[in-house]
Amino acid sequence: MGKGKPFVAGDPRAGRKTGSKIRLTNSFLNDALAEWEAGGRDALKIFRLEEPAKFCVMISSLVPRELMLESVAAELSDDELDAQINFIREQLAKPKQEPLLIEAKINDRAAEPIERQ
């Protein structure tokens, strides 16, 4: 390593200027957005047609590897969760019943006007 002056906290000459990293990031993202708006959709279409395997890899890299699911169960205590699990197991263990059917008959008279008295 080189022999430079060690970092001294509070030295205004030390380190990166405040905000320079965020300015660089914003500039890059603005430039990328401008390029995307100029022809990004067309570039994606060409990429998809000429390199379909690489296109699939690129698309899959955009999909989150892990999904966080939050539900009502997140707020339940361990005892309440155990009770819910047991209830679900009981429901799954019950024998399957035939679905209820509603029987109906066509009433030809329904099309006739009702006479009022």
Phi, psi and omega in degrees: 000155179285159180260089178250182177285139177292155179296133178239118180301135178091350178286117184294343179273350186272144172076186182281146178296143180303130178083356184292324181293316181292326177295318178297314180299313180297319178299314180298314181294323177295318178296317180297319178296318179300317179294319179299313181295329180286330183185019183298319181296318178295320179297320178296319180297316178297316179301314180299319183284321185272331183224065186301324180294314179294326178299316179297320178298317180297315180296317181294333178289342179276341181281133179301139180282338184222132178253134176263123178249128176244142180212181178299329182298338181296335183263000182276150176286170179299320179296320179292322177296317178300319179297319178295317179299315179298318179299315180296319178299319178297317180296320180290331182280341181296144178295146181289133178258151175293142179294147177289135179249142176257120179267141179218150177239145178284129179254104181296335182286346182295334181281342180281145177295146180272128178275129178262142181251000000 
